Structures are given as C-alpha cells and as structure tokens.
Amino acid sequence: MAAVLVVVALMLLASCESEDYETGDGDYSYLRADFVETHAKEEKLLDRAVTDDGDELIFQEPLSCSWATTADSTYRALLYYNIGKSDPRSVKGVSASQVLVLRLPQKRPESTSCDPLRVESAWLSPNNKYLNMGLYVMVGKTGEDDRKQSLGIMRDTIVPLDNGARLHQLRLLHAQNGVPENYSTKIYVSIPMDYFSPGDSVHFDINTYDGPMERTFQVGD
C-alpha cells in the first residue's frame, strides 16, 4: 500500500450498539470487553469474532455497525459482549468500537507530520499479532469545513543486532490538519506485527504534549 496516513474523522469514531440490550441477570448478563478481529457477513452486520486470546465468538444475533461497510470482510475492533451461561462461545454483542489499523508504507510518505498527541497505553496482544496503543487526540469543530486528522507510521531505519535479530526504529505520524484542539477524544490503533520477525525489537518515537516519548517492544513467537 502506497499511502501511510489513515485519514479519520475522529469526531465520528463512535461505537455501534445493540438497540435491544438489557441489563440484569439474564441468559446474557456477563459483560466482557476484548480486542478482536470481527467478521462482517453483510454490509454493516457483524456475525462473529476472534479475541486476541484466541477465543472464537459467534453472535446470537448480528450486531449492526455502520463502519463495517464491506461484506465478507474482517475488521479490528474493541468488542463489548455478554457470554452465555451454557456456551461461552455463543455471545450477544453489546457494542463495538472500530480500532484503526496502521500499516507500514511501501515507500517513504510525502508528509511526515508528527503533531503532538497523548499516549495512555501501549501493549502487545497476547497472540503477538498486534501492537496496540490507546491514544488521546485533540478535536473540535470549526463549522467551516470537514477537516480530518490523519495517523500513520513509518520506519526510519533497520539496525542488525548481534543475536541475528533486528531493531526496527519506527515513528508515529500525526497530522492535526487544522482541526481545533478544544477537547480530547480517545481512540485505539493496532499495528500488525507480521512486518517483523520473532526476536526483533520495535522502537517507537512518539511526539506527545509532554515532549518526546520512546517505547520499545520485543516481538514474541
């Protein structure tokens, strides 16, 4: 893929929710939240998911999600669901928030803006498939246009290590693009780890409102 930046209308990254969700101690009253790869069987309808722990989930009823726009496709999401008492794989979807997937570009991007944001958390998924980050970005409305922020990653260098592994030096890109910084909103992003080999190290440089931040992660098996 040639483009690096994921252009997002951050004001619009809302969750989809089940309209008939009921609280209480019913058949589906054990609420859980997991990062998942979820499947859309039809446009805007999610029917199953696989958690980062490897659990396969089947939705009792399809969960309607406006951002799942392509049928028979897989999306990254933070899923809230209730598990059944008799079969934990049979679940009732409550809501799902889209998680942005940032991919390394095939060539150096034209824009390498590193406008500040805030990092709440960063971790490797249990299956070592994704590097995840919880971010806060500043948003606001101007009433003039539909300006959108953009996020992405780029790799500055690859350094061979003595043990045969490699150190990947990456940068988190962020372009505010003139969006007013009136208040913060939280988003999640995931970076596929199939760009790297087991034993490699991934070093991130991130520009935050509190100054430069560096985070390093070890790629597992």
C-alpha positions in Angstrom: 0.0 0.0 0.0 1.5 3.3 -1.0 -0.3 5.6 1.4 0.8 5.7 5.1 -1.7 8.0 6.7 -5.1 6.8 7.8 -7.4 9.8 7.4 -10.0 9.8 10.1 -12.9 11.9 11.2 -12.1 11.4 14.8 -15.3 13.1 15.9 -17.2 10.3 14.2 -15.4 7.2 15.5 -18.4 6.2 17.6 -19.4 2.7 18.8 -22.2 0.7 17.3 -24.6 -0.6 19.9 -27.3 -3.2 20.2 -30.6 -1.5 20.4 -32.3 -4.3 22.4 -29.5 -4.7 25.0 -30.9 -5.3 28.5 -29.1 -5.3 31.8 -29.8 -7.7 34.6 -29.1 -11.3 35.5 -30.5 -12.9 32.3 -29.1 -15.5 30.0 -26.5 -12.9 28.8 -25.5 -10.9 31.8 -21.8 -11.5 31.9 -20.3 -8.4 30.2 -16.8 -8.7 28.7 -14.6 -6.4 26.6 -11.9 -7.8 24.2 -9.9 -6.6 21.3 -10.9 -8.8 18.4 -10.8 -9.4 14.7 -14.5 -9.4 13.8 -16.2 -10.5 10.6 -18.9 -8.7 8.7 -21.1 -11.3 6.9 -23.0 -8.5 5.2 -22.6 -4.8 4.9 -22.8 -3.2 8.4 -23.6 -6.6 10.1 -21.1 -8.4 12.3 -21.6 -12.1 12.9 -18.5 -13.5 14.6 -15.2 -12.6 16.1 -11.8 -14.0 17.4 -10.3 -12.4 20.5 -6.7 -11.7 21.0 -6.6 -14.6 23.4 -7.8 -16.9 20.6 -11.4 -17.4 21.7 -13.9 -17.8 18.8 -17.2 -16.0 19.4 -20.4 -16.5 17.5 -23.0 -13.7 17.8 -26.5 -15.0 18.6 -27.8 -12.1 16.5 -25.8 -10.0 14.0 -24.5 -6.7 15.5 -25.3 -3.7 13.4 -22.2 -1.5 12.8 -22.2 1.5 10.4 -18.4 1.5 10.0 -18.3 -2.2 8.8 -19.1 -1.1 5.2 -17.8 -4.1 3.2 -19.4 -7.5 3.3 -17.4 -10.7 4.0 -14.5 -8.6 5.5 -12.6 -8.7 8.7 -12.3 -5.6 10.9 -10.3 -4.7 14.0 -12.5 -3.7 16.9 -12.9 -3.4 20.7 -16.0 -5.6 21.3 -18.3 -5.5 24.3 -20.4 -8.6 24.6 -22.3 -10.9 27.0 -21.3 -14.5 27.2 -23.9 -17.3 27.5 -24.1 -19.3 30.7 -24.2 -22.6 28.8 -21.9 -21.9 25.9 -19.3 -19.1 26.3 -18.7 -19.1 22.6 -22.3 -18.1 21.9 -22.4 -14.4 22.7 -24.7 -11.4 22.5 -22.9 -8.3 21.0 -23.5 -5.1 23.0 -21.2 -2.6 21.2 -18.1 -2.5 19.0 -15.7 0.4 18.5 -13.6 0.5 15.4 -9.8 0.2 16.0 -7.7 1.8 13.4 -5.1 -0.4 11.7 -1.8 1.4 10.9 0.3 -0.3 8.2 3.9 0.4 7.1 4.1 2.1 3.7 5.9 0.6 0.8 7.7 3.9 0.3 8.5 7.0 2.3 5.4 9.2 2.6 5.3 12.7 1.3 4.0 14.0 4.6 5.8 13.1 7.9 4.0 15.4 10.3 4.4 14.5 14.0 1.9 16.8 15.7 1.6 16.0 19.4 -1.0 13.7 21.0 -1.2 11.8 24.2 -0.4 8.1 24.8 -2.4 6.4 27.5 -1.2 2.8 27.0 0.7 0.6 24.6 1.0 -3.2 24.7 1.4 -6.3 22.6 -1.6 -8.5 22.1 -1.5 -11.9 23.8 -1.3 -13.7 20.4 1.6 -11.4 19.4 -0.4 -10.4 16.3 -0.8 -6.7 17.1 1.0 -3.8 18.8 -1.9 -1.8 20.3 -2.0 1.8 21.5 -4.6 3.8 23.4 -4.3 7.5 22.3 -5.9 10.8 23.1 -6.1 13.3 20.3 -7.5 16.9 20.5 -10.6 17.6 18.4 -13.1 20.4 17.8 -15.4 21.9 15.3 -14.9 25.0 13.1 -18.2 24.9 11.2 -16.3 25.8 8.1 -15.2 22.5 6.5 -14.8 18.8 7.2 -11.1 18.9 8.2 -9.8 15.5 9.2 -6.8 14.4 11.2 -4.5 11.6 10.0 -2.5 9.0 11.7 0.2 6.6 10.4 3.6 5.0 11.0 6.8 5.0 9.1 10.1 3.1 9.6 13.2 5.2 9.7 15.9 2.5 10.0 16.5 -1.2 10.5 19.5 -2.0 12.7 21.0 -5.6 12.7 21.6 -6.9 16.2 24.4 -9.2 17.4 22.0 -12.0 18.0 20.8 -12.1 14.4 17.6 -10.2 15.2 16.8 -6.6 14.0 15.9 -3.3 15.7 13.1 -1.5 13.8 13.1 2.2 14.5 9.6 3.5 13.8 7.8 6.8 14.1 4.2 7.5 14.9 2.9 10.1 12.5 0.1 12.5 13.3 -1.2 15.5 11.3 -3.7 17.8 13.1 -4.6 19.3 9.8 -6.0 22.5 11.3 -8.6 20.7 13.5 -9.2 22.8 16.6 -7.8 21.5 19.8 -10.8 22.1 22.0 -11.1 18.8 23.9 -9.6 15.3 23.8 -11.1 12.1 22.5 -9.8 8.6 22.9 -9.0 6.2 20.1 -7.3 2.8 19.7 -4.9 1.8 17.0 -3.3 -1.5 16.1 -0.2 -2.2 14.2 0.2 -5.7 12.6 3.3 -7.5 13.8 3.7 -9.6 10.7 6.1 -6.9 9.4 8.7 -8.2 12.0 10.3 -11.5 12.9 10.3 -13.2 16.3 13.1 -11.8 18.4 13.1 -8.4 16.7 12.7 -5.2 18.7 10.4 -2.4 17.7 11.3 1.0 18.9 8.7 3.8 18.6 9.4 7.6 18.7 6.2 9.5 19.5 5.7 13.2 19.9 3.4 14.0 22.9 2.2 17.2 24.5 4.6 16.4 27.3 7.6 16.0 25.0 9.2 13.2 23.0 8.3 9.6 24.1 10.2 6.4 23.3 8.8 2.9 23.7 10.4 -0.4 22.8 8.7 -3.8 22.4 10.1 -7.3 21.9 8.4 -9.3 19.2 7.4 -12.8 20.5 6.9 -16.1 18.8 
